[in-house]
Amino acid sequence: AAPLGVTLVVLRPDAGTDPLGVAAGLTGTAAMAAGLVLTRRWGRPPGVGTVAATSWQLTAGGLLIAPLAVAVEGPPPSVDGPALLGYAWLGLVGTAAAYALWFRGAARLPLTQVSVLGALSPLTAAALGWLALGQALSATQLAGFALTIAATVVGQLPVLPGARPGLRAARRRRS
C-alpha cells in the first residue's frame, strides 16, 4: 500500500515508463534493503559510534559514485556562497543527521517497521514543495499521502498474538 500511495503522489498523468529509471529505482531499492539487513546483521564494530560509522559509509558511497557522476554529468560547476550554504545544509542536516538517525533506528527497531519508513521520504519532498514553493497538490496526490501514511502507521503496529511469526523467530523456536 505504501508504494502505491507514493506512486499516486509522485506520478503525473503524462508520466511514461523509462526502463533505465525503473532499473535505477529497483537497484536503489535492493541496495537500501541489503544495507538495512546487513547493518542489522553485522552491527557496528566495537567502539565505533553511529556518526563515525555513518560517515564512513557515506564517504565510501561517495567515492564509489563520484567517477560515474563525473563521467555522466561532467566536472562539477564552480561553487559560490549560496551553493556552499546549500551544501552545508545538505551535508550536515540532510545527510549526516538524517543517516545517523536512520542507522540508529535501524539497529533498534524491527526490520519490518524500519522498511516502511522509507516511503515517507518522497512525501516529505512533496510536502516541502507545497510549503516552501507553493506547489499545488491534487486530490489524487492527497489520497496518495493518506494511503502512504496509513500504510506506514499500520507497519508500525506490533504483531498480533497468534499471528504467523517471521522465519527467524520460527528457527529460534526449533533450535
C-alpha positions in Angstrom: 0.0 0.0 0.0 2.8 2.4 0.8 4.5 2.1 -2.7 1.1 2.6 -4.3 0.5 5.7 -2.2 3.9 7.1 -3.1 3.1 6.4 -6.8 -0.1 8.4 -6.5 1.9 11.3 -5.0 4.8 11.5 -7.4 3.5 10.4 -10.8 1.9 12.9 -13.2 -0.7 12.0 -15.7 1.7 12.4 -18.6 4.4 10.2 -17.0 5.9 7.5 -19.1 8.0 4.4 -18.3 11.7 4.9 -18.6 13.4 1.4 -18.4 16.7 2.9 -17.2 14.8 4.8 -14.5 12.9 1.7 -13.4 16.2 -0.3 -13.3 17.8 2.5 -11.3 14.9 2.5 -8.8 15.0 -1.2 -8.4 18.8 -1.2 -7.9 18.5 1.6 -5.3 15.8 -0.3 -3.5 17.8 -3.5 -3.5 20.9 -1.6 -2.2 18.9 0.0 0.5 17.3 -3.3 1.6 20.7 -5.0 1.6 22.2 -2.2 3.6 19.4 -2.3 6.1 19.7 -6.1 6.5 23.5 -6.1 6.7 23.6 -3.2 9.1 21.2 -5.1 11.4 23.1 -8.4 11.0 26.7 -7.1 11.4 26.1 -4.1 13.6 28.9 -1.6 14.2 32.4 -2.5 15.2 33.1 -2.2 18.9 33.9 1.3 19.9 32.6 2.9 16.7 29.7 5.3 17.2 26.7 5.9 14.9 28.1 9.1 13.5 31.5 7.6 12.7 30.0 4.5 11.1 27.6 6.6 9.1 30.4 9.0 7.9 32.5 6.1 6.7 29.5 4.5 4.8 28.7 7.8 3.1 32.3 8.5 2.3 32.7 5.1 0.7 29.4 5.5 -1.2 30.5 9.0 -2.4 33.9 7.7 -3.6 32.2 4.8 -5.5 29.7 7.0 -7.3 32.0 10.1 -8.0 33.6 8.6 -11.1 30.2 7.7 -12.6 28.8 11.2 -11.8 31.8 12.9 -13.5 31.5 10.6 -16.5 27.8 11.2 -16.9 27.5 14.8 -15.8 30.9 16.2 -16.4 33.1 18.1 -13.9 31.2 19.9 -11.1 30.4 23.6 -11.6 32.2 26.4 -9.7 30.9 26.9 -6.2 29.7 30.3 -4.8 28.5 31.4 -1.4 24.8 30.2 -1.7 26.0 26.9 -3.0 28.3 26.4 0.0 25.4 27.1 2.3 23.3 24.7 0.4 26.0 22.0 0.6 26.4 22.6 4.3 22.7 22.2 4.9 22.5 19.1 2.8 25.7 17.6 4.3 25.0 18.3 7.9 21.2 18.1 8.2 20.0 16.3 5.2 22.8 13.7 5.2 24.8 13.4 8.4 22.0 13.9 10.9 19.4 12.0 8.8 21.6 9.0 8.2 22.8 8.9 11.8 19.2 8.8 13.0 18.3 6.2 10.3 21.1 3.8 11.3 20.4 4.3 15.0 16.8 3.4 14.4 17.6 0.5 12.1 19.8 -1.0 14.8 17.0 -0.8 17.4 13.7 -1.3 15.6 12.3 -4.4 14.0 13.2 -4.5 10.2 9.6 -4.7 9.2 9.0 -1.4 10.9 12.1 0.3 9.5 11.4 -0.9 6.0 8.1 1.0 5.7 9.6 4.3 6.9 11.4 4.9 3.5 8.1 5.7 2.0 8.0 8.9 4.0 10.9 10.4 2.1 9.1 11.3 -1.1 6.1 12.5 1.0 8.4 14.9 2.8 9.8 16.2 -0.5 6.2 16.8 -1.8 5.1 18.4 1.4 8.2 20.7 1.3 7.4 21.6 -2.3 3.9 22.5 -1.2 5.0 24.5 1.9 8.2 26.2 0.6 7.5 26.5 -3.2 3.7 26.9 -3.3 3.3 23.8 -5.4 -0.2 22.5 -5.7 -1.3 19.0 -4.6 -4.1 17.3 -6.5 -6.8 15.2 -4.9 -5.0 12.1 -6.3 -1.8 13.2 -4.6 -3.6 13.9 -1.3 -5.2 10.4 -1.5 -1.7 9.0 -2.0 -0.5 10.9 1.1 -3.3 9.4 3.1 -2.7 5.9 1.8 1.1 6.1 2.4 0.7 7.4 5.9 -1.9 4.8 6.8 0.3 2.0 5.5 3.2 3.4 7.5 1.2 3.6 10.7 -0.1 0.0 10.1 3.5 -1.1 9.5 4.5 0.3 12.9 1.8 -1.7 14.8 3.0 -4.6 16.9 2.5 -8.1 15.6 -0.8 -9.5 17.0 -0.7 -12.5 19.3 -1.2 -15.7 17.4 0.0 -14.2 14.1 2.4 -16.1 12.0 5.9 -15.4 13.2 8.8 -14.4 11.0 11.2 -17.0 9.7 13.9 -16.1 12.2 11.6 -16.4 15.2 10.4 -19.8 13.9 14.0 -21.0 13.5 14.9 -19.9 17.1 12.0 -21.9 18.4 13.0 -25.0 16.6 16.6 -24.9 17.9 
